[in-house]
Amino acid sequence: MDQLSIESALADLHLPALRYNDRLDSTNAEAWRWLEAGGPDRALLVADEQTAGRGRAGRHWVTASGSALAFSLLLLAPPLDPQRLPRLTGLGALSVVSALEAKFALPAWIKWPNDILVDGRKVGGVLVEALWSGEKLEAAVVGIGINIAPESVSAAILPPAGLNYPATCVEDATGYPVDRLEVLHAILHEMLVTWLSRLSLPEFMHAWEAKLAFLDQWVELSAGGPLGMPGLLNRGEPGSKDRLAGRLVGLTEDGALKLIDMSGKLVSVAVGELHLRPALIKDSTPPE
């Protein structure tokens, strides 16, 4: 993979600018530096090796050379109500799972808000960062990392905490070698051609919801601190992590998770430092 091969593979997408780097600290960080230097809308940055890729809560993601996809797309004034910024995370995640299903028939799912699962294992993730001017959304960077070859699984690290789900890669899931450029093209086609112009439409929300992992199942959300909401399993215990259990029923228009809690009440949880997992609840019927 190099500048010329990427340009050739993505020629039909008509990107205004594309930069390839053999080695970067973070494609998102480099995308912001590019923006400061005048980077245009829909500019794409790709790295073969990433030494300090950004994740949620200050975690880092390391990608070994030749083993993964690490790229960031710069969006100036995204076609989106600023209050619905989480839809950009949905855009990245939905594009990844759609591409993996279309190209490789892999059953991929979105573990809200930003992880990509294949066979219950994490194959990649999405990180969206935004630039604001007051209440105006000036720009956003959609960063995506996908494990392609087995070497990417052994190289990926997320300090200070480890992975909540075991890691996997596309080649382990398919059982055969995969061309990174083929995956890159498929994801970007989904993002730029299929979904970007539809971010504000109901069909985008329906598609995003349909690919949620654990949809219509009992799940548990945990946080490093107080959630400040009803339905918590251990609220008020000093030093404890708040946990909320309920049936996952979908998303709000702003991209928050909707749950039916143990009392049968509909609650929504906005994107935060939350960990989502299936709940170990035998009786899946909320009390009346």
FIGUNU-301116 format. One line per 8 residues: number of its first residue (from 1); their letters; for each residue x, y, z of N, C-alpha, C. Coordinates in Angstrom, 3 decimals. Example, Ala and Ser with C-alpha at 12.3 -4.5 7.8 and 13.67 -1.06 7.14 Angstrom:
REM residues 2
1 = AS = 13.190/-5.690/7.800/12.300/-4.500/7.800/13.200/-3.300/7.800; 12.850/-2.250/7.080/13.670/-1.060/7.140/12.900/0.030/7.870
***
This chain:
REM residues 288
1 = MDQLSIES = 0.850/-1.193/0.000/0.000/0.000/0.000/0.883/1.239/0.000; 0.628/2.141/-0.951/1.367/3.393/-1.024/0.457/4.459/-1.624; 0.993/5.662/-1.793/0.178/6.772/-2.289/-0.462/6.450/-3.633; 0.318/5.925/-4.563/-0.201/5.669/-5.906/-1.245/4.556/-5.915; -1.012/3.495/-5.172/-1.976/2.390/-5.166/-3.293/2.813/-4.516; -3.222/3.656/-3.497/-4.452/4.142/-2.863/-5.210/5.063/-3.812; -4.492/5.970/-4.465/-5.142/6.870/-5.422/-5.840/6.081/-6.520; -5.195/5.022/-7.001/-5.790/4.205/-8.053/-7.025/3.471/-7.548
9 = ALADLHLP = -6.942/2.903/-6.350/-8.056/2.128/-5.803/-9.273/2.988/-5.514; -9.044/4.261/-5.178/-10.143/5.144/-4.775/-10.515/6.163/-5.844; -10.023/5.974/-7.059/-10.209/6.975/-8.111/-11.673/7.307/-8.358; -12.548/6.312/-8.291/-13.962/6.550/-8.603/-14.685/7.342/-7.520; -14.048/7.535/-6.356/-14.680/8.301/-5.282/-14.399/9.797/-5.390; -13.466/10.168/-6.253/-13.177/11.578/-6.552/-12.888/12.392/-5.290; -12.004/11.880/-4.461/-11.610/12.606/-3.259/-10.800/13.845/-3.638; -11.039/14.980/-2.985/-10.316/16.204/-3.345/-8.851/16.183/-2.941
17 = ALRYNDRL = -8.517/15.407/-1.926/-7.132/15.328/-1.464/-6.937/14.023/-0.707; -5.748/13.448/-0.867/-5.433/12.178/-0.212/-3.959/12.184/0.168; -3.686/11.806/1.398/-2.304/11.705/1.851/-2.063/10.339/2.488; -0.953/9.748/2.114/-0.541/8.469/2.702/0.761/8.677/3.465; 0.850/8.062/4.637/2.069/8.101/5.439/2.449/6.685/5.847; 3.734/6.370/5.740/4.193/5.059/6.195/3.975/4.893/7.694; 4.194/5.982/8.442/4.131/5.895/9.902/3.642/7.218/10.473; 2.656/7.135/11.361/2.112/8.319/12.023/1.857/8.002/13.488
25 = DSTNAEAW = 1.779/9.063/14.296/1.312/8.854/15.661/-0.180/8.543/15.650; -0.968/9.392/15.005/-2.418/9.233/14.963/-2.948/9.873/13.695; -3.774/9.154/12.948/-4.354/9.742/11.739/-5.304/10.883/12.094; -6.014/10.782/13.214/-6.878/11.889/13.621/-6.063/13.135/13.951; -4.984/12.958/14.699/-4.138/14.097/15.046/-3.553/14.740/13.796; -3.119/13.921/12.850/-2.561/14.449/11.607/-3.635/15.132/10.773; -4.870/14.624/10.816/-5.965/15.256/10.080/-6.231/16.665/10.598; -6.159/16.852/11.913/-6.345/18.198/12.470/-5.198/19.114/12.078
33 = RWLEAGGP = -3.996/18.589/12.033/-2.868/19.401/11.576/-3.055/19.795/10.120; -3.595/18.882/9.341/-3.865/19.161/7.924/-4.937/20.235/7.800; -5.961/20.163/8.629/-7.013/21.182/8.600/-6.434/22.563/8.874; -5.564/22.662/9.861/-4.943/23.951/10.184/-4.139/24.494/9.010; -3.625/23.586/8.178/-2.836/23.992/7.013/-3.696/24.178/5.767; -5.024/24.057/5.905/-5.916/24.283/4.777/-6.478/23.040/4.132; -6.488/21.927/4.836/-7.044/20.690/4.285/-8.504/20.853/3.893; -8.921/20.316/2.740/-10.282/20.515/2.240/-11.286/19.505/2.793
41 = DRALLVAD = -12.548/19.788/2.557/-13.622/18.865/2.910/-13.420/17.527/2.203; -13.650/16.437/2.919/-13.526/15.070/2.425/-12.082/14.688/2.093; -11.146/15.369/2.700/-9.742/14.975/2.564/-9.520/13.687/3.358; -8.740/12.784/2.798/-8.510/11.475/3.413/-7.047/11.309/3.782; -6.814/10.814/4.985/-5.474/10.543/5.467/-5.373/9.069/5.838; -4.364/8.378/5.298/-4.180/6.945/5.534/-2.768/6.710/6.054; -2.645/5.822/7.034/-1.324/5.459/7.554/-1.157/3.948/7.514; 0.040/3.508/7.153/0.334/2.072/7.182/0.576/1.610/8.614
49 = EQTAGRGR = 1.293/2.426/9.373/1.589/2.102/10.770/1.180/3.280/11.645; 0.545/2.984/12.770/0.075/4.020/13.684/0.594/3.697/15.087; 1.296/4.645/15.682/1.947/4.374/16.962/1.152/4.840/18.173; 0.216/5.757/17.979/-0.569/6.279/19.109/-1.950/6.688/18.631; -2.609/5.772/17.920/-3.956/6.062/17.450/-4.883/6.356/18.613; -5.798/7.281/18.409/-6.669/7.710/19.494/-7.878/6.805/19.644; -8.220/6.538/20.893/-9.443/5.820/21.220/-10.216/6.597/22.258; -11.358/6.082/22.653/-12.151/6.746/23.674/-11.448/6.687/25.025
57 = AGRHWVTA = -11.711/7.719/25.844/-11.199/7.789/27.222/-9.674/7.780/27.288; -9.018/8.373/26.267/-7.574/8.475/26.301/-6.821/7.210/25.962; -7.528/6.194/25.499/-6.847/4.959/25.117/-6.114/5.158/23.792; -5.125/4.320/23.560/-4.367/4.360/22.315/-4.546/3.050/21.565; -4.411/3.146/20.240/-4.515/1.957/19.403/-3.285/1.915/18.505; -2.510/0.857/18.629/-1.282/0.704/17.850/-1.536/-0.260/16.707; -1.129/0.111/15.503/-1.276/-0.780/14.352/0.104/-1.073/13.772; 0.399/-2.339/13.610/1.682/-2.748/13.043/1.675/-2.542/11.531
65 = SGSALAFS = 2.830/-2.293/10.980/2.959/-2.053/9.547/2.414/-3.226/8.734; 1.604/-2.911/7.736/1.094/-3.912/6.809/-0.016/-4.790/7.330; -0.550/-4.492/8.524/-1.487/-5.431/9.138/-2.903/-4.912/9.332; -3.101/-3.597/9.184/-4.401/-3.023/9.533/-4.719/-1.842/8.630; -5.930/-1.339/8.781/-6.331/-0.085/8.153/-6.435/0.972/9.234; -5.807/2.115/9.020/-5.929/3.256/9.920/-6.091/4.492/9.043; -7.246/5.122/9.106/-7.482/6.281/8.250/-8.455/7.247/8.904; -8.391/8.501/8.459/-9.274/9.547/8.967/-9.795/10.372/7.806
73 = LLLLAPPL = -11.077/10.713/7.888/-11.739/11.521/6.873/-12.102/12.860/7.486; -11.695/13.936/6.827/-11.969/15.287/7.302/-13.265/15.798/6.677; -14.190/16.238/7.516/-15.469/16.768/7.046/-15.622/18.203/7.524; -15.718/19.140/6.595/-15.942/20.539/6.937/-17.431/20.838/6.894; -17.938/21.471/7.951/-19.364/21.794/8.060/-20.218/20.599/7.654; -20.148/19.497/8.381/-20.930/18.299/8.033/-22.415/18.615/7.907; -23.115/17.941/6.972/-24.544/18.209/6.739/-25.404/17.631/7.852; -25.331/18.265/9.034/-25.904/17.650/10.220/-26.223/18.708/11.257
81 = DPQRLPRL = -27.360/18.566/11.924/-27.676/19.381/13.089/-26.595/19.130/14.140; -25.954/20.193/14.666/-24.879/19.989/15.642/-25.287/19.144/16.840; -26.566/19.168/17.209/-27.028/18.367/18.339/-27.004/16.874/18.025; -26.849/16.555/16.760/-26.854/15.152/16.345/-25.474/14.674/15.905; -24.454/15.269/16.489/-23.078/14.888/16.170/-22.825/13.388/16.298; -23.415/12.679/17.288/-23.166/11.232/17.381/-23.526/10.456/16.121; -24.332/11.054/15.243/-24.644/10.352/13.994/-23.397/10.146/13.137; -22.378/10.982/13.332/-21.139/10.769/12.581/-20.430/9.501/13.042
89 = TGLGALSV = -20.518/9.196/14.329/-20.004/7.908/14.796/-20.802/6.779/14.166; -22.124/6.966/14.113/-22.967/5.980/13.442/-22.620/5.839/11.976; -22.288/6.957/11.324/-21.889/6.922/9.914/-20.668/6.034/9.722; -19.646/6.248/10.536/-18.444/5.432/10.412/-18.703/3.972/10.714; -19.417/3.717/11.806/-19.661/2.334/12.221/-20.543/1.590/11.231; -21.625/2.230/10.788/-22.518/1.586/9.825/-21.797/1.312/8.513; -20.935/2.226/8.096/-20.191/2.032/6.849/-19.255/0.835/6.947; -18.633/0.654/8.108/-17.732/-0.488/8.283/-18.504/-1.797/8.238
97 = VSALEAKF = -19.578/-1.910/9.023/-20.297/-3.190/9.059/-20.947/-3.486/7.711; -21.437/-2.455/7.028/-22.040/-2.667/5.708/-21.007/-3.157/4.710; -19.799/-2.579/4.771/-18.733/-2.986/3.857/-18.289/-4.418/4.127; -18.127/-4.779/5.391/-17.691/-6.138/5.724/-18.733/-7.168/5.318; -19.989/-6.818/5.438/-21.042/-7.744/5.021/-21.107/-7.862/3.504; -21.021/-6.727/2.808/-21.149/-6.736/1.356/-19.967/-7.422/0.675; -18.753/-7.168/1.173/-17.559/-7.693/0.508/-17.205/-9.111/0.938; -17.462/-9.442/2.210/-16.964/-10.714/2.737/-18.030/-11.557/3.421
105 = ALPAWIKW = -19.278/-11.118/3.366/-20.391/-11.850/3.997/-20.134/-12.103/5.482; -19.488/-11.140/6.142/-19.213/-11.273/7.570/-20.362/-10.682/8.382; -20.842/-11.393/9.395/-21.902/-10.865/10.253/-21.329/-9.858/11.247; -21.268/-8.602/10.848/-20.663/-7.558/11.674/-21.744/-6.746/12.382; -21.414/-6.287/13.598/-22.376/-5.557/14.419/-21.694/-4.378/15.096; -22.502/-3.396/15.472/-22.008/-2.199/16.149/-22.284/-2.321/17.641; -21.228/-2.421/18.432/-21.402/-2.340/19.879/-21.360/-0.870/20.256; -22.528/-0.334/20.542/-22.664/1.095/20.805/-21.678/1.562/21.863
113 = PNDILVDG = -21.026/2.737/21.656/-21.302/3.609/20.519/-20.376/3.438/19.317; -19.193/2.798/19.496/-18.206/2.937/18.423/-17.371/1.701/18.112; -17.692/0.558/18.686/-16.910/-0.649/18.418/-17.565/-1.504/17.340; -16.736/-2.188/16.559/-17.215/-3.090/15.520/-16.901/-4.520/15.948; -17.940/-5.348/16.002/-17.788/-6.736/16.412/-18.051/-7.682/15.246; -17.246/-8.731/15.165/-17.476/-9.845/14.252/-17.352/-11.118/15.080; -18.381/-11.938/15.067/-18.397/-13.162/15.878/-18.120/-12.869/17.353; -18.651/-11.754/17.846/-18.488/-11.412/19.247/-17.124/-10.883/19.630
121 = RKVGGVLV = -16.282/-10.615/18.653/-14.941/-10.096/18.911/-14.760/-8.744/18.226; -13.923/-7.918/18.825/-13.718/-6.576/18.285/-12.748/-6.611/17.114; -13.218/-6.127/15.969/-12.388/-6.075/14.772/-11.945/-4.652/14.461; -12.573/-3.661/15.077/-12.205/-2.283/14.801/-13.034/-1.311/15.607; -12.814/-0.032/15.332/-13.546/0.999/16.052/-13.535/2.314/15.309; -14.352/3.232/15.804/-14.527/4.549/15.193/-14.324/5.609/16.268; -13.622/6.683/15.933/-13.505/7.818/16.844/-13.770/9.099/16.071; -14.794/9.836/16.496/-15.142/11.112/15.876/-14.731/12.244/16.805
129 = EALWSGEK = -14.034/13.220/16.264/-13.651/14.424/17.002/-14.183/15.632/16.247; -14.586/16.661/16.988/-15.250/17.807/16.371/-14.569/19.115/16.739; -14.695/20.082/15.843/-14.217/21.447/16.066/-15.427/22.365/16.094; -15.565/23.125/17.183/-16.723/23.986/17.373/-16.308/25.450/17.360; -17.210/26.294/16.865/-17.103/27.741/16.999/-18.373/28.194/17.694; -18.299/28.336/19.008/-19.521/28.553/19.769/-20.385/27.310/19.684; -21.600/27.463/19.182/-22.496/26.323/19.018/-22.507/25.803/17.586; -21.632/26.351/16.747/-21.575/25.934/15.347/-20.533/24.836/15.160
137 = LEAAVVGI = -20.929/23.771/14.489/-20.015/22.682/14.168/-19.220/23.056/12.924; -17.950/23.365/13.118/-17.106/23.813/12.010/-16.544/22.646/11.202; -16.119/21.608/11.882/-15.479/20.486/11.196/-15.500/19.270/12.105; -15.332/18.121/11.486/-15.227/16.870/12.238/-14.242/15.955/11.535; -13.601/15.122/12.309/-12.728/14.082/11.774/-13.308/12.738/12.169; -13.523/11.882/11.181/-14.008/10.526/11.428/-12.820/9.587/11.272; -12.341/9.072/12.378/-11.209/8.158/12.360/-11.665/6.718/12.490; -11.088/5.834/11.687/-11.481/4.422/11.683/-10.238/3.542/11.703
145 = GINIAPES = -10.274/2.525/12.545/-9.209/1.528/12.581/-9.801/0.141/12.465; -9.259/-0.674/11.561/-9.756/-2.027/11.326/-8.580/-3.002/11.338; -8.676/-4.041/12.141/-7.676/-5.110/12.119/-7.899/-5.970/10.877; -6.881/-6.089/10.053/-7.002/-6.875/8.821/-6.290/-8.223/8.962; -4.996/-8.208/9.265/-4.204/-9.439/9.373/-3.975/-9.801/10.839; -3.622/-11.064/11.123/-3.415/-11.488/12.516/-2.398/-10.647/13.274; -1.379/-10.125/12.581/-0.380/-9.302/13.262/-0.996/-8.069/13.917; -2.108/-7.590/13.364/-2.748/-6.398/13.928/-3.350/-6.677/15.297
153 = VSAAILPP = -3.762/-7.906/15.533/-4.376/-8.261/16.817/-3.336/-8.264/17.927; -2.159/-8.801/17.645/-1.114/-8.849/18.668/-0.516/-7.477/18.926; -0.619/-6.563/17.946/-0.016/-5.239/18.112/-0.940/-4.257/18.803; -2.246/-4.456/18.697/-3.206/-3.490/19.226/-3.159/-3.447/20.746; -3.042/-2.246/21.285/-3.078/-2.066/22.734/-3.953/-0.877/23.062; -4.574/-0.933/24.216/-5.461/0.134/24.646/-5.189/0.473/26.111; -4.084/1.119/26.447/-3.869/1.500/27.830/-4.804/2.654/28.208; -5.178/2.842/29.494/-4.727/2.047/30.620/-5.498/0.750/30.800
161 = AGLNYPAT = -6.678/0.657/30.230/-7.490/-0.559/30.370/-7.364/-1.382/29.108; -7.567/-2.685/29.204/-7.494/-3.554/28.038/-8.801/-3.578/27.288; -8.885/-4.464/26.330/-10.094/-4.609/25.543/-11.195/-5.252/26.369; -12.404/-4.721/26.251/-13.539/-5.330/26.929/-14.001/-6.576/26.190; -13.664/-6.664/24.914/-13.997/-7.828/24.100/-12.709/-8.329/23.459; -12.551/-9.642/23.283/-11.350/-10.158/22.623/-11.222/-9.571/21.216; -9.995/-9.364/20.784/-9.756/-8.804/19.459/-9.736/-9.897/18.406; -10.093/-9.522/17.198/-9.983/-10.409/16.047/-9.579/-9.570/14.847
169 = CVEDATGY = -9.495/-10.188/13.691/-9.158/-9.462/12.473/-9.984/-10.015/11.320; -10.022/-9.269/10.243/-10.842/-9.655/9.097/-10.374/-10.985/8.515; -9.057/-11.187/8.419/-8.556/-12.424/7.821/-8.868/-13.647/8.665; -8.859/-13.497/9.987/-9.255/-14.628/10.831/-10.729/-14.957/10.628; -11.537/-13.931/10.415/-12.976/-14.146/10.242/-13.307/-14.741/8.880; -12.573/-14.328/7.843/-12.849/-14.840/6.500/-12.148/-16.165/6.237; -10.975/-16.343/6.846/-10.188/-17.544/6.602/-9.292/-17.449/5.391; -9.159/-16.265/4.815/-8.280/-16.096/3.652/-7.706/-14.679/3.638
177 = PVDRLEVL = -6.606/-14.453/2.865/-5.983/-13.130/2.805/-6.934/-12.083/2.235; -6.833/-10.880/2.761/-7.725/-9.789/2.369/-6.895/-8.587/1.942; -7.291/-7.964/0.853/-6.630/-6.768/0.340/-7.121/-5.554/1.131; -6.203/-4.859/1.797/-6.598/-3.696/2.599/-7.258/-2.612/1.756; -6.794/-2.443/0.532/-7.368/-1.404/-0.318/-8.807/-1.725/-0.706; -9.111/-3.001/-0.843/-10.484/-3.403/-1.139/-11.407/-3.039/0.024; -10.927/-3.262/1.238/-11.717/-2.913/2.421/-11.867/-1.398/2.528; -10.785/-0.677/2.317/-10.818/0.782/2.391/-11.819/1.361/1.404
185 = HAILHEML = -11.785/0.892/0.174/-12.716/1.392/-0.834/-14.155/1.095/-0.438; -14.410/-0.106/0.028/-15.780/-0.487/0.385/-16.325/0.389/1.507; -15.503/0.667/2.518/-15.948/1.503/3.634/-16.213/2.930/3.174; -15.284/3.496/2.420/-15.449/4.878/1.973/-16.619/5.031/1.015; -16.866/4.019/0.199/-18.026/4.073/-0.692/-19.306/4.131/0.133; -19.385/3.319/1.173/-20.560/3.362/2.044/-20.697/4.732/2.699; -19.594/5.284/3.163/-19.638/6.571/3.853/-20.041/7.711/2.931; -19.333/7.832/1.819/-19.470/9.010/0.971/-20.592/8.912/-0.049
193 = VTWLSRLS = -20.841/7.726/-0.552/-21.846/7.558/-1.603/-23.202/7.158/-1.031; -23.186/6.218/-0.096/-24.454/5.684/0.401/-25.061/6.518/1.515; -24.257/6.926/2.525/-24.856/7.427/3.759/-24.636/8.895/4.101; -23.569/9.525/3.671/-23.283/10.887/4.136/-24.425/11.857/3.852; -25.000/11.785/2.672/-26.094/12.700/2.320/-27.411/12.319/2.981; -27.446/11.162/3.639/-28.680/10.683/4.260/-28.636/10.749/5.792; -27.641/11.430/6.330/-27.469/11.451/7.779/-28.699/11.945/8.532; -29.436/12.860/7.944/-30.587/13.449/8.629/-31.892/12.726/8.333
201 = LPEFMHAW = -31.840/11.653/7.552/-33.062/10.965/7.133/-33.372/9.774/8.034; -34.653/9.433/8.154/-35.041/8.274/8.971/-34.382/6.977/8.516; -34.139/6.825/7.211/-33.567/5.572/6.724/-32.167/5.331/7.291; -31.421/6.419/7.543/-30.104/6.251/8.160/-30.248/5.724/9.578; -31.161/6.320/10.349/-31.365/5.873/11.728/-31.842/4.426/11.774; -32.733/4.060/10.861/-33.238/2.684/10.829/-32.102/1.696/10.544; -31.238/2.063/9.587/-30.122/1.179/9.241/-29.131/1.066/10.397; -28.863/2.177/11.056/-27.945/2.187/12.203/-28.493/1.318/13.333
209 = EAKLAFLD = -29.759/1.526/13.660/-30.383/0.733/14.720/-30.366/-0.762/14.408; -30.626/-1.100/13.150/-30.730/-2.512/12.769/-29.422/-3.263/12.962; -28.301/-2.541/12.990/-27.000/-3.198/13.130/-26.426/-3.094/14.541; -27.243/-2.682/15.501/-26.777/-2.630/16.879/-26.607/-4.035/17.443; -25.457/-4.305/18.008/-25.275/-5.557/18.740/-26.200/-5.564/19.949; -26.767/-6.719/20.247/-27.628/-6.937/21.413/-28.990/-6.251/21.312; -29.389/-5.852/20.116/-30.699/-5.221/19.958/-31.792/-6.179/20.419; -32.722/-5.655/21.219/-33.839/-6.408/21.793/-33.370/-7.460/22.791
217 = QWVELSAG = -32.164/-7.294/23.314/-31.653/-8.183/24.357/-31.431/-7.385/25.645; -31.355/-8.102/26.760/-31.027/-7.453/28.022/-29.539/-7.172/28.072; -29.197/-5.924/28.408/-27.807/-5.492/28.443/-27.536/-4.774/29.756; -26.272/-4.567/30.005/-25.855/-3.828/31.191/-24.872/-2.750/30.779; -25.095/-1.540/31.254/-24.194/-0.424/31.035/-23.508/-0.112/32.351; -22.201/0.068/32.307/-21.477/0.449/33.513/-20.642/1.677/33.223; -20.425/2.483/34.261/-19.655/3.714/34.127/-18.645/3.798/35.252; -17.586/4.583/34.998/-16.569/4.747/36.020/-17.010/5.624/37.173
225 = GPLGMPGL = -18.143/6.317/37.031/-18.652/7.195/38.080/-20.156/7.192/38.057; -20.788/8.088/38.808/-22.242/8.122/38.881/-22.876/8.473/37.545; -23.904/7.733/37.178/-24.673/8.047/35.983/-25.750/9.082/36.273; -26.167/9.181/37.522/-27.162/10.176/37.891/-28.507/9.948/37.251; -28.973/8.718/37.216/-30.245/8.409/36.595/-30.871/7.222/37.303; -32.201/7.033/37.135/-32.871/5.923/37.798/-32.503/4.581/37.178; -32.839/3.512/37.902/-32.650/2.172/37.366/-31.281/1.587/37.596; -30.471/2.224/38.451/-29.116/1.738/38.679/-29.116/0.537/39.611
233 = LNRGEPGS = -28.151/-0.360/39.396/-28.101/-1.591/40.176/-27.362/-1.430/41.499; -26.408/-0.481/41.576/-25.672/-0.315/42.829/-25.429/1.161/43.124; -26.465/1.964/42.920/-26.367/3.397/43.140/-26.103/3.681/44.617; -25.197/4.619/44.875/-24.979/5.088/46.228/-23.886/4.368/46.992; -23.318/3.318/46.440/-22.250/2.616/47.142/-20.931/3.349/46.920; -20.233/3.754/47.994/-18.985/4.504/47.836/-17.976/3.749/46.984; -17.417/4.456/45.992/-16.381/3.864/45.155/-16.872/2.875/44.126; -18.176/2.652/44.061/-18.696/1.661/43.121/-18.933/2.284/41.760
241 = KDRLAGRL = -19.029/1.429/40.773/-19.365/1.865/39.429/-20.865/1.691/39.219; -21.506/2.769/38.769/-22.935/2.671/38.501/-23.181/1.724/37.345; -24.217/0.906/37.485/-24.588/-0.024/36.432/-26.081/0.095/36.179; -26.434/0.074/34.918/-27.826/0.169/34.512/-28.149/-1.020/33.623; -29.185/-1.767/33.952/-29.591/-2.916/33.146/-30.933/-2.636/32.497; -31.123/-3.167/31.309/-32.393/-3.003/30.620/-32.365/-3.682/29.267; -33.511/-3.664/28.606/-33.591/-4.222/27.260/-33.248/-3.127/26.252; -32.291/-3.420/25.382/-31.866/-2.449/24.376/-32.918/-2.408/23.270
249 = VGLTEDGA = -33.538/-1.243/23.077/-34.636/-1.154/22.110/-34.347/-0.223/20.940; -33.223/0.488/20.952/-32.923/1.330/19.800/-32.137/2.569/20.166; -32.272/3.593/19.326/-31.540/4.839/19.472/-32.489/6.022/19.413; -32.132/7.100/20.099/-32.865/8.348/19.957/-32.384/9.062/18.697; -33.053/10.142/18.331/-32.649/10.912/17.156/-31.246/11.493/17.324; -30.822/11.694/18.556/-29.496/12.241/18.825/-28.427/11.165/18.987; -28.807/9.904/18.772/-27.829/8.829/18.849/-27.619/8.251/20.229; -28.464/8.624/21.190/-28.380/8.026/22.523/-29.020/6.644/22.500
257 = LKLIDMSG = -28.585/5.803/23.420/-29.110/4.446/23.503/-30.434/4.445/24.266; -31.417/3.712/23.765/-32.710/3.590/24.437/-32.831/2.212/25.078; -33.190/2.218/26.360/-33.368/0.987/27.113/-34.724/0.990/27.802; -35.303/-0.191/27.957/-36.419/-0.389/28.871/-35.814/-0.956/30.147; -35.860/-0.195/31.246/-35.168/-0.633/32.452/-35.967/-1.680/33.219; -35.459/-2.065/34.376/-36.056/-3.138/35.157/-37.479/-2.829/35.610; -37.810/-1.541/35.700/-39.154/-1.156/36.126/-40.113/-1.012/34.954; -39.594/-1.206/33.723/-40.419/-1.048/32.538/-40.417/0.358/31.978
265 = KLVSVAVG = -39.566/1.226/32.524/-39.501/2.616/32.078/-38.500/2.765/30.935; -38.866/3.595/29.942/-37.961/3.892/28.832/-36.959/4.948/29.273; -35.668/4.637/29.162/-34.615/5.587/29.515/-33.652/5.693/28.341; -32.971/6.821/28.250/-31.963/7.009/27.209/-30.639/7.355/27.860; -29.560/6.887/27.246/-28.210/7.100/27.762/-27.377/7.699/26.646; -26.864/8.908/26.869/-26.045/9.566/25.864/-24.654/8.959/25.854; -23.930/9.200/24.779/-22.572/8.677/24.663/-21.724/9.237/25.794; -21.062/8.379/26.508/-20.188/8.778/27.598/-19.196/7.673/27.855
273 = ELHLRPAL = -18.588/7.666/29.037/-17.651/6.598/29.364/-18.426/5.396/29.891; -19.066/4.700/28.973/-19.918/3.576/29.337/-19.417/2.307/28.672; -19.640/1.190/29.339/-19.274/-0.109/28.792/-20.538/-0.933/28.646; -20.790/-1.403/27.442/-22.009/-2.146/27.134/-21.685/-3.625/27.011; -22.509/-4.462/27.654/-22.332/-5.909/27.572/-23.675/-6.579/27.792; -23.830/-7.840/27.342/-25.071/-8.560/27.630/-25.260/-8.691/29.136; -26.510/-8.635/29.580/-26.798/-8.755/31.005/-27.123/-10.198/31.357; -26.655/-10.635/32.519/-26.924/-11.992/32.988/-28.212/-11.977/33.804
281 = IKDSTPPE = -29.328/-11.876/33.093/-30.636/-11.805/33.723/-31.480/-12.942/33.181; -31.922/-13.838/34.047/-32.683/-14.999/33.602/-34.077/-14.617/33.145; -34.735/-13.753/33.914/-36.088/-13.333/33.569/-35.999/-12.068/32.740; -36.297/-12.166/31.443/-36.137/-11.026/30.547/-37.378/-10.162/30.462; -38.369/-10.412/31.308/-39.595/-9.629/31.274/-39.567/-8.582/32.372; -39.666/-7.276/32.023/-39.665/-6.256/33.064/-40.869/-6.433/33.969; -40.725/-6.110/35.248/-41.862/-6.191/36.144/-42.936/-5.201/35.751; -44.179/-5.559/35.984/-45.293/-4.670/35.663/-45.349/-3.519/36.670
***
